[in-house]
Amino acid sequence: MVPVREDVTIGITCYQNNIVKIIPMKDNKDSTQELRTVMESAGLSPRLREYMEKCAEFHTYPAPGLLIGVFMVDYALEKLSANPGERLYAVVETRKCAPDPLQVITHCTIGNNRLKVLPIGKFALTLNRQSNDPEVRGVRVYVDPRKLKAYPVIYSWFSNEPKEKQAAGKDRLLEDIIRAGRNILSAEEVILGVTEKKAWTSSFCSKCGEMVPSDSLENGLCPGCGSLSYYRKPVPPIL
């Protein structure tokens, strides 16, 4: 399995009048303008341009993984014969970058319980429609390592090769991603189990006294006071 790596803000190569121009990425405003230049040069459709800009704004910058994620979501929608306005459900197999295009384009979010993030470590996502049946058909789109080999700059970044090797093509990375588009992706039909919505009741944590779903209690403690504790309170209290 090819590991998913962190994104970094880099430069973009633009070809204008047969002159190669390296534009270093700086702040968010400059990055957005540079992205527009590359998209226009690559002849990206107005739909994809809009997706890219909205997702870059949400993500705060046009990260390489984010741009790939936009192509993935657009491809999944087409294969599912769906549109962003439908009530869809999504699963994404990495926490890095890919969840954001799903939230922006399809409105499947963690908050509305239509996006599930699984820390598998693969750059892949699945979309399906709502269903009252025990199972539902969906479309899974993923970055295909075999196809990446035709794009050495993207492959070097995606597989997290040594920095020295990545440095040779880092200024071409975003442009290569835009120009590659779906050519580095594969799609497959999958069948997902449908989770039935269950009724629940509330209980009080024996330590903090706050209310949580009863089935989340751990020996009378809420997860925040138990296995998912992530803070401690100052003494004396600040507030």
N, C-alpha and C positions, 0 to 999 in steps of 0.2 A: 504494500500500500504506500503510495506517495504521500509524505506528510504535508500537512497544510501549514504554511508559514505566515508570520506576521507581515503585514504590508508596510512599506515605507514610502514617503513622498519623494519622488525622484523627478527627473526632467523628461521632456518630450522632444522628439525629433520631428521637425516639420519640413516638408519638401516644397519649396516655392521657387518656381522658375529654375528648376534643376539645381538649386542651391540648398545644401543641407544646413539647417539652422537648429542649433541646440538651445532650447528654452528651459532654463532651470525653473523648477516649481518653487514658488515662494509662499505667499499667503493664499487664503481661500479664494479671494476675488481673482487673483492672477491665475490660480489653478483652473478655475472655471472657464476663464477666457481661453486658456491654452487648450483645455479639453474641447471647447467649441471649435477651435481651429483644426484640431486633429480630426474631429468628427466630420467636419465639412470637407476636409481634404480626402477622407476615406469614403465620402458619399453615403454616410449613414442616413437611414430614413428619418423623417421628422418624428415619427413615433418613438424610435429608439433614442433620438437626441433628447426628446422631452424626458423619457425615463432616466437617461444618464444624468441629466442636470438635476432633476428632482432628487434622485438617489444620492448624488454627490453632495447636495445641500444638506440632506438629512444626515448623512454619514460624516459631514464636515469637510471632506476633501475627496477627490476622485481616486480612491485607492485601487490598485490593480485588481484585487479580489472582488471589490465592489462592482467594477465594470464587467468582469466575467459573470458575476451573479446576475446582472441585468440581462445579459444574453441568455442565461440559463432560465430565468423566469419567463422571458418572452418566448423562448423555445417550448417550455412546458405548457404555456397557455395555448400555443398553436397546436401542439400534439394532442391536447385535451379538448380542442375545439371550444375553448372557453374564453371569456373576456374578463377583464379586471373587475367589472361591476357585479359579477356573480358572487354568490356565497360559496367560497372555496375554503379548503383546509390544506395546510401545508406542514411538511416535516422537513427540517434541514439538518444535515449531518455534521455541521461544524458551527462553532460560536463565532467564527471570524468572517466578517464582511457579508457573507451570503444571506444571513437573516434580514439584513436591511432592505435589499431590493424586494423581498417578499412582502415586507411590511408596507413599503411605499407603493408598490405597483398593485398588489392584490388585496391590500388591507387585511391580510392575515397577520394578526399581531399576537404577542404573548398575552396582552391585556384582554383581548376579546376571546382568548382561548382557542383560536383557530390556527395558531402556529406552535408547533412543538420543536424544540431545539434539542437534538441528541448529540452529545459530545463524542461522536464516533471518530472524528478526525478526517473524514472524507469530504471533498468539496462536491457535495451532491445535495439535491433537494427533490421533494416529491409533492405533487399537487393532485388533489382529488375533489370531487363535488360532494355535497352533502348527501347522505343516504340513511334510510331507515332500516336497511338490511344489515345483517351481521358482518358483511364484507362489501368492499367497494373497490372498483377499478380506479387506478391512478396512473400518472406518468412520472417516472423518475428520470431526472437529467443529471448528468455528472461529467466532470472533466475527465476525459479519456487519455491516460498516459501514452497510449500508442499513437494517438493523433498529435499529442504535444511534440513528438519527436520531429515533426515537420517545422516546428517553430522553436529553434534552439534557445532563443532569448527567453521566451516564456517558460520553456522547460527548465532552464537553469534557475530562474526565480522560483517556480512552483515547487521544484524538488529541493530547494534550499541548498544549492551547491555552494562550495566555499566562496566567500565574498570576492576574492580575487578573480574567480572565474565569472561571477555575475557582473562584475564591474565593466567588463568589455562591452556588454550590451545594455546596460541599465538605462541609457538615454533613449533607447528604442522600445522599452518595455510597453508603455501605455499605447503607443501607436501600433505595435505588433498585436496587442490584445484587441484593439478596435478593428484592425484589418482582418484578424483571424475570425472574430465573431463566433459563429456556431461551429466553425471547422475544428475546434478543439473539444467539442462536446459530443456526447452520445446520449440517446434516450431509449427508454425501455418501458413497456407496460408492466405494472405491478399490481398486486392485490393487497389491500390493507384491511386489517380488522377495524371495525367500527366500535368505539367505546360508548357504551350505553350510559346516558346521564342518570346518576343515582341521587336519590334524596339524601340529605345530610342534616345533622343536628350540631349544635354548638355546645362547647364546654369551657370551663375556666381553668387556666393554668394554675396549679397549686403554688407556684413560686411568684410569678409576676402578676397574676390576677387578671391577665388579659384573656379575651375570648378567641378561641380557635375552633375549627371543625373537630368534632369529637374523635374521629378516626385518625387524627394526626397526633394525638397525645402519646407521650412516651413515659410510661409509669407516672402518669399524672402531670408531667411537664410538657409544655409546648415545645416544638422543635427549636424555637429561639432561645429557650433556657436549657435545651438539651443538645442534641447532635448538630444543630445548625447555629449554635451560638457564635456570634461574630463581633461582639463588643462587650466592654465592661463599663460600669458607671463610675464617674469620678466621685471622690470623697474629699470634702463635702460636695453635695450636688451643685452644679453650675446654674441650672434653671430652676 
